[in-house]
Amino acid sequence: MRAATSPFAKELLHEIKATPEEYLPALLEIVRGFRHGVFLKPAEESVRQGIKEALAGETQHVSELWKGLDVQ
């Protein structure tokens, strides 16, 4: 893990260290959700990619998409 060098990274680490232990799992989920949201492709780009894959025959049956998921 690299050391925090930017002022923002240092401030983030300070806030994390000041967070009570029992709230860290929730904070981790918030940070992960934020990171995943930031890295999502714009909707138009995602749709274009999906159409390209569908036209190329790069598809899966819907039943395959559920394999390995714990769905109730």
Secondary structure, 3 states (H helix, E strand, C coil): CCCCCCHHHHHHHHHHHCCCHHHHHHHHHHHHHHHHHHCCCCHHHHHHHHHHHHHCCCCCCHHHHCCCCCCC
